[in-house]
Amino acid sequence: MPETDEVDEIVEAWRRERPDLDASPMQVLSRVSRLAHHLDRARKEAFKAHGLDSWEFDVLAALRRAGGDYELSPSRLVAETLVTSGTMTNRIDRLVARELVERRADPGDRRGVLVRLTAEGAARVDDALAELLTREAALLDDLDATDRDRLAADLRALTHRFDDQAS
């Protein structure tokens, strides 16, 4: 691994130009931001290879993770994907049109509806997930299992308070 990188150069420049400020958070968060950029690109490429957009994968993956009949209420999909109900309605409409999901009456609530993954939707999300995990593993190739576990724990600790705020 390189001893220094572009982030080190940026932080050093800020320390030189603004010695009154503590630029040390950049040592971590600028790298997280750069990694997020690479991850976003890997996700888009993996999903595109299977004819999906990122938002489509998110909805299909939420249904696939549900297990059983692979169905959820629209409100549960909103909670799983962190979008508004109006956005989710539009997304469900578009996925229904592509025959990746279907709507059905909720047998437990006469006014309710459930969104169910179709066989085609399940196949697409499974294939896209396999490719995504291959690409994500490649992003972490330089870390051994111990380093990955430590990084996961550190990131979990860092993001924990934000997850609490989203609830």
Residue pairs with C-beta under 8 A, 6 or more apart in sequence:
1 142
7 26
7 27
7 30
7 31
7 34
8 27
10 26
10 30
11 23
11 24
11 26
11 27
11 30
14 21
14 23
14 26
15 23
35 139
38 139
39 136
39 139
42 132
42 135
42 136
42 138
42 139
43 54
43 57
43 132
43 135
44 54
45 135
46 128
46 131
46 132
46 134
46 135
47 53
47 54
47 56
47 57
47 128
47 132
49 128
49 131
50 124
50 127
50 128
50 131
51 124
52 60
52 124
52 125
52 128
55 81
55 83
55 91
56 91
56 94
56 95
56 100
57 125
57 128
57 132
58 80
58 81
59 77
59 81
59 88
59 91
59 92
59 95
59 101
60 95
60 100
60 101
60 117
60 121
60 122
60 124
60 125
61 125
61 129
62 72
62 76
62 77
62 80
62 81
63 70
63 71
63 72
63 77
63 101
63 115
63 116
63 117
63 121
63 125
64 70
64 117
64 122
64 125
64 126
64 129
66 72
69 116
70 116
70 117
70 122
71 104
71 114
71 115
71 116
71 117
72 80
72 114
72 115
73 106
73 112
73 113
73 114
73 115
74 85
74 88
74 89
74 92
74 113
74 115
75 85
77 88
77 92
77 115
78 84
78 85
78 88
81 88
82 166
83 91
92 101
92 103
92 115
95 101
95 121
96 102
96 103
99 118
99 120
99 121
100 117
100 118
100 120
100 121
100 124
101 115
101 116
101 117
101 118
101 121
102 115
102 116
102 118
103 113
103 114
103 115
103 116
104 113
104 114
104 116
105 112
105 113
105 114
106 112
106 113
106 114
117 125
140 148
143 151
